[in-house]
Amino acid sequence: MMRNVDKAHQPVLAVTSGEPSGVGPELCVRLAERRFSAHLIVIGDIDLIEERMERAGKALVVRPWKPGMAPETGVFDVLHCPLVCPALVGLPDPRNAAYVLSILDRALEGCMRGSFDGMVTAPVHKSVICDAGIPFSGHTEYLAVKTGTPLVVMMLVGGGMRVALVTTHLPLIDVAKTLTQERLTRTLEILHRDLVASFGIAKPRILVAGFNPHAGEGGHMGHEEIDVIAPVLERLRASGMNLAGPLSADTLFVPNRLQNADAVLAMYHDQGLPVLKHASFGSGVNVTLGLPIVRTSVDHGTALDLAGAGKADPGSLFAAVELAISMANARRQNA
């Protein structure tokens, strides 16, 4: 896609186009507006991509891509996966749920086989997939199951921050019982390892949030810090990790703390992500750590109300591609 870079070293990335009735396909088309130091392969229905290309007023040739094809100036490469039924803008159809999952599977297959150096995902509509009778809680969990990865870690990057989570899409009532020493240990090990391998940080500095208000106030507001978090941090510090905590979440994100940190580990979804999204919404990136592949994603949903109107902001997708390129290059250097 309009690349004039060193082809000998550029990563090849799969970009899944997501829910066909949402903004994903048109955001993928807008990748042609930028020069990236990678060969990008959009995965989706080629007729759908051509239609969104026409809507966007782009004059590129849409080419059916096959493994081994090199990038060409003025050519937009698409790995074709056919829709199950026509996609109406703003009106998702559960019949296309199988299509949405098929493009994820094609991207993952290519990554595992070595055709792709990583994958970048446009948004999907979880409830529409579930309405089709397919249990689905998100990309993160789906890719973990497909790759046989026992535990993956969700991390968002943006606004000068990296915020990872111990638990993700769980009701708050279930978080405390999920927060075990074993899970916290594995999460910190994965976070530390990927900060080294995929982000090139030799000695990561990680801030770890407490679970309760004021990090439990010495046990007066809860015991998770005493019973779970502190013992894990003590053991991992002894192994060489640079960990601060457990810290009260309400003062963890102040600038003087963050300037000395490479990442923050929050205990649950809405403890850490509102701060990051306030600082970076529209340009943040969702990263799945712990997988055997590179995977990044946009930080927003399908925006059905914006689909087809040409108003969707491609900033998060651009940032997700750039980060995937950086991660793929770091992994190659550390291999």
C-alpha positions as CSV (number, residue, x, y, z in Angstrom):
1,M,0.0,0.0,0.0
2,M,2.0,2.9,-1.3
3,R,5.2,1.9,0.5
4,N,8.6,3.2,-0.4
5,V,10.6,1.6,2.4
6,D,13.3,-1.1,2.8
7,K,11.3,-4.2,1.8
8,A,14.1,-6.5,3.2
9,H,13.2,-5.6,6.8
10,Q,9.7,-4.4,6.8
11,P,7.1,-6.4,8.8
12,V,4.1,-7.9,7.1
13,L,1.0,-7.2,9.1
14,A,-2.6,-8.5,8.8
15,V,-5.3,-5.9,9.5
16,T,-8.7,-7.4,10.2
17,S,-11.6,-5.2,9.0
18,G,-14.0,-6.1,11.8
19,E,-17.8,-5.8,11.9
20,P,-18.7,-5.2,8.3
21,S,-21.6,-2.8,9.1
22,G,-19.5,-0.6,11.4
23,V,-16.6,1.7,10.8
24,G,-13.9,-0.9,10.6
25,P,-13.8,-1.4,6.8
26,E,-13.7,2.4,6.1
27,L,-11.0,2.9,8.7
28,C,-8.9,0.2,7.0
29,V,-9.4,1.9,3.7
30,R,-8.0,5.1,5.2
31,L,-4.7,3.3,6.0
32,A,-3.8,4.3,2.4
33,E,-3.5,7.9,3.6
34,R,-0.3,7.2,5.5
35,R,3.1,5.7,4.7
36,F,3.9,2.9,7.1
37,S,7.2,1.0,7.4
38,A,5.4,-2.3,6.9
39,H,3.4,-4.2,4.2
40,L,-0.2,-4.1,5.4
41,I,-2.7,-6.8,4.3
42,V,-6.4,-6.0,5.0
43,I,-8.5,-9.1,5.6
44,G,-12.2,-8.9,4.6
45,D,-14.6,-9.1,1.8
46,I,-12.9,-7.6,-1.2
47,D,-16.2,-6.2,-2.7
48,L,-17.0,-4.6,0.7
49,I,-13.5,-3.0,0.8
50,E,-13.9,-1.7,-2.8
51,E,-17.2,-0.2,-2.0
52,R,-15.8,1.6,1.1
53,M,-12.8,2.6,-1.1
54,E,-15.2,4.2,-3.6
55,R,-17.2,5.9,-0.8
56,A,-14.0,7.4,0.5
57,G,-13.0,8.7,-2.9
58,K,-9.8,6.7,-3.0
59,A,-8.3,5.9,-6.4
60,L,-6.1,2.9,-5.5
61,V,-6.3,-0.5,-7.1
62,V,-7.6,-3.2,-4.8
63,R,-5.6,-6.3,-5.3
64,P,-6.5,-9.9,-4.1
65,W,-3.4,-10.7,-2.0
66,K,-1.7,-14.1,-1.6
67,P,1.3,-15.0,0.5
68,G,4.5,-13.9,-1.1
69,M,3.2,-10.9,-3.0
70,A,5.3,-7.8,-2.5
71,P,3.8,-4.4,-1.9
72,E,3.3,-2.2,-4.9
73,T,2.8,1.6,-5.1
74,G,-0.9,2.5,-5.6
75,V,-2.1,-1.0,-4.7
76,F,-4.3,-1.8,-1.7
77,D,-3.8,-5.5,-0.8
78,V,-6.8,-7.4,0.5
79,L,-6.9,-11.1,1.6
80,H,-10.5,-12.0,0.5
81,C,-12.9,-13.6,3.0
82,P,-16.5,-13.6,1.6
83,L,-19.4,-12.1,3.6
84,V,-22.2,-14.5,4.5
85,C,-24.8,-11.9,3.6
86,P,-24.8,-8.3,2.3
87,A,-23.6,-5.8,5.0
88,L,-25.8,-2.8,5.5
89,V,-24.1,0.3,6.9
90,G,-25.0,0.7,10.5
91,L,-27.2,-2.4,10.7
92,P,-25.2,-5.5,11.8
93,D,-26.6,-8.9,10.9
94,P,-25.9,-11.9,13.2
95,R,-25.6,-14.0,10.0
96,N,-22.2,-12.3,9.4
97,A,-20.9,-13.3,12.8
98,A,-19.2,-16.3,11.2
99,Y,-17.5,-14.0,8.6
100,V,-16.2,-11.7,11.4
101,L,-14.6,-14.7,13.2
102,S,-13.3,-16.1,9.9
103,I,-11.2,-13.0,9.2
104,L,-9.8,-13.3,12.7
105,D,-8.9,-16.9,12.1
106,R,-7.2,-16.1,8.8
107,A,-5.1,-13.4,10.4
108,L,-4.2,-15.7,13.3
109,E,-3.4,-18.6,11.0
110,G,-1.1,-16.4,9.0
111,C,0.7,-15.2,12.1
112,M,1.2,-18.7,13.4
113,R,2.4,-19.9,10.0
114,G,4.8,-17.0,9.7
115,S,3.1,-15.2,6.7
116,F,2.4,-12.3,9.0
117,D,4.6,-10.7,11.7
118,G,1.6,-9.5,13.6
119,M,-2.1,-8.6,13.4
120,V,-4.0,-5.4,14.0
121,T,-7.8,-5.7,14.6
122,A,-10.6,-3.3,13.8
123,P,-13.6,-3.4,16.2
124,V,-16.1,-6.2,16.3
125,H,-19.6,-6.1,17.8
126,K,-19.6,-8.6,20.7
127,S,-23.4,-8.8,21.2
128,V,-24.1,-9.4,17.5
129,I,-21.7,-12.4,17.6
130,C,-23.4,-13.7,20.7
131,D,-26.8,-13.2,19.1
132,A,-25.7,-15.6,16.4
133,G,-25.3,-18.3,19.2
134,I,-21.5,-18.0,19.4
135,P,-20.2,-17.2,22.9
136,F,-17.8,-14.3,22.5
137,S,-16.4,-11.9,25.1
138,G,-13.8,-10.2,23.0
139,H,-10.7,-10.5,20.8
140,T,-8.5,-11.0,23.8
141,E,-10.2,-14.1,25.1
142,Y,-10.9,-15.5,21.6
143,L,-7.2,-15.3,20.6
144,A,-6.1,-16.8,24.0
145,V,-8.4,-19.9,23.4
146,K,-7.3,-20.2,19.7
147,T,-3.6,-20.2,20.6
148,G,-3.9,-22.4,23.6
149,T,-2.6,-19.6,25.8
150,P,-3.6,-20.2,29.5
151,L,-3.4,-16.5,30.5
152,V,-3.1,-13.3,28.4
153,V,-2.9,-9.7,29.6
154,M,-4.8,-6.8,28.2
155,M,-2.8,-3.6,28.1
156,L,-3.8,-0.2,26.7
157,V,-1.2,2.2,25.4
158,G,-1.8,6.0,25.0
159,G,-1.5,9.4,26.5
160,G,2.1,8.6,27.5
161,M,1.0,5.6,29.5
162,R,0.9,1.8,29.4
163,V,-1.9,0.4,31.6
164,A,-2.2,-3.4,31.9
165,L,-5.0,-5.3,33.7
166,V,-5.1,-8.3,36.0
167,T,-8.8,-8.9,35.2
168,T,-10.7,-7.7,32.2
169,H,-14.3,-8.2,31.2
170,L,-15.8,-9.4,34.5
171,P,-18.6,-8.1,36.7
172,L,-17.1,-6.3,39.7
173,I,-18.7,-8.8,42.0
174,D,-16.5,-11.5,40.5
175,V,-13.2,-9.6,40.5
176,A,-12.2,-10.2,44.1
177,K,-12.4,-14.0,43.9
178,T,-10.5,-13.9,40.6
179,L,-7.6,-11.9,42.2
180,T,-5.4,-14.7,43.4
181,Q,-1.7,-14.8,44.1
182,E,-1.2,-17.2,41.2
183,R,-3.1,-15.0,38.7
184,L,-1.3,-11.8,39.8
185,T,2.1,-13.6,39.7
186,R,1.5,-14.8,36.1
187,T,0.2,-11.4,35.0
188,L,3.3,-9.6,36.3
189,E,5.6,-12.2,34.7
190,I,3.9,-11.8,31.3
191,L,3.8,-8.0,31.6
192,H,7.5,-7.8,32.5
193,R,8.5,-10.3,29.8
194,D,6.7,-8.5,27.0
195,L,7.9,-5.1,28.1
196,V,11.4,-6.5,27.5
197,A,10.8,-8.6,24.4
198,S,8.2,-6.5,22.6
199,F,8.9,-2.9,23.8
200,G,12.7,-3.1,24.2
201,I,12.7,-2.0,27.8
202,A,15.6,-3.8,29.5
203,K,14.6,-3.2,33.1
204,P,10.9,-2.3,33.2
205,R,9.6,-0.2,36.1
206,I,6.0,-1.2,37.0
207,L,3.6,0.5,39.3
208,V,1.1,-1.9,40.9
209,A,-2.3,-0.6,42.1
210,G,-4.0,-1.8,45.2
211,F,-7.5,-3.4,45.0
212,N,-9.4,-1.5,47.6
213,P,-9.8,2.3,48.3
214,H,-6.5,3.7,49.7
215,A,-4.9,0.3,49.0
216,G,-6.9,-1.1,51.9
217,E,-5.8,1.4,54.6
218,G,-3.7,-1.3,56.3
219,G,-6.6,-3.8,56.3
220,H,-9.3,-1.4,57.5
221,M,-10.8,-1.2,53.9
222,G,-10.1,-4.7,52.7
223,H,-7.4,-7.4,52.9
224,E,-6.5,-8.1,49.3
225,E,-3.4,-6.0,49.5
226,I,-2.2,-7.8,52.6
227,D,-3.3,-11.3,51.6
228,V,-2.6,-11.3,47.8
229,I,-0.8,-8.3,46.4
230,A,2.0,-7.5,48.8
231,P,3.3,-11.1,49.1
232,V,3.4,-11.5,45.3
233,L,5.3,-8.2,44.9
234,E,7.8,-9.2,47.6
235,R,8.6,-12.5,45.9
236,L,8.9,-11.0,42.5
237,R,11.1,-8.1,43.7
238,A,13.4,-10.8,45.1
239,S,13.7,-12.3,41.6
240,G,14.8,-8.9,40.2
241,M,11.6,-7.2,39.1
242,N,11.3,-3.4,39.7
243,L,7.8,-3.2,41.3
244,A,6.2,-0.4,43.3
245,G,3.1,-1.0,45.3
246,P,0.4,-1.8,46.2
247,L,-0.4,1.8,45.6
248,S,-3.7,3.7,46.1
249,A,-5.3,3.9,42.6
250,D,-6.6,7.5,43.3
251,T,-3.0,8.9,43.5
252,L,-1.2,6.4,41.3
253,F,-1.8,8.3,38.0
254,V,-0.2,11.6,39.1
255,P,2.6,12.9,36.8
256,N,5.4,12.6,39.3
257,R,4.7,8.8,39.7
258,L,4.1,8.1,36.0
259,Q,7.3,9.9,34.8
260,N,9.4,7.2,36.6
261,A,7.3,4.2,35.4
262,D,7.2,2.1,32.2
263,A,3.8,0.6,32.9
264,V,0.9,0.5,35.4
265,L,-0.8,-2.7,36.5
266,A,-4.4,-2.2,37.5
267,M,-6.5,-4.8,39.2
268,Y,-9.6,-4.5,37.1
269,H,-10.9,-2.9,33.9
270,D,-12.5,0.4,35.2
271,Q,-9.7,1.0,37.7
272,G,-7.1,1.8,35.1
273,L,-8.7,2.4,31.7
274,P,-10.8,5.5,32.4
275,V,-7.7,7.5,33.2
276,L,-5.8,6.3,30.0
277,K,-8.8,6.8,27.8
278,H,-9.4,10.3,29.1
279,A,-5.8,11.1,28.1
280,S,-5.8,9.3,24.7
281,F,-9.2,8.4,23.4
282,G,-9.1,8.3,19.6
283,S,-5.4,7.5,19.6
284,G,-5.0,4.7,22.2
285,V,-4.1,1.2,21.4
286,N,-5.2,-2.1,22.9
287,V,-2.4,-4.7,23.1
288,T,-2.7,-8.4,24.0
289,L,0.4,-9.6,25.9
290,G,1.3,-13.2,26.5
291,L,0.3,-14.4,23.0
292,P,2.8,-16.2,20.8
293,I,2.1,-13.4,18.2
294,V,1.9,-9.6,18.1
295,R,-1.6,-8.3,18.3
296,T,-2.8,-4.7,18.7
297,S,-6.2,-3.2,18.2
298,V,-8.1,0.1,18.2
299,D,-9.4,1.4,21.6
300,H,-13.0,2.0,20.4
301,G,-16.0,0.1,19.2
302,T,-17.9,-0.3,15.9
303,A,-19.5,3.2,16.0
304,L,-22.5,2.1,14.0
305,D,-23.9,5.6,14.1
306,L,-20.8,6.9,12.2
307,A,-20.5,4.1,9.7
308,G,-20.6,5.2,6.1
309,A,-20.6,8.9,7.0
310,G,-16.9,9.5,6.5
311,K,-16.6,10.9,10.0
312,A,-14.8,8.1,11.8
313,D,-11.4,9.1,13.2
314,P,-8.7,6.7,12.0
315,G,-6.2,7.9,14.7
316,S,-6.4,4.8,16.9
317,L,-6.0,2.4,13.9
318,F,-3.0,4.3,12.7
319,A,-1.5,4.2,16.2
320,A,-2.3,0.4,16.5
321,V,-0.4,-0.2,13.2
322,E,2.6,1.8,14.3
323,L,2.8,0.0,17.6
324,A,2.5,-3.4,15.9
325,I,5.4,-2.4,13.6
326,S,7.5,-1.4,16.6
327,M,6.6,-4.6,18.5
328,A,7.3,-6.9,15.5
329,N,10.7,-5.2,15.0
330,A,11.6,-5.5,18.7
331,R,10.6,-9.2,18.7
332,R,12.8,-9.8,15.6
333,Q,15.7,-8.1,17.3
334,N,15.2,-10.1,20.5
335,A,14.7,-13.4,18.8
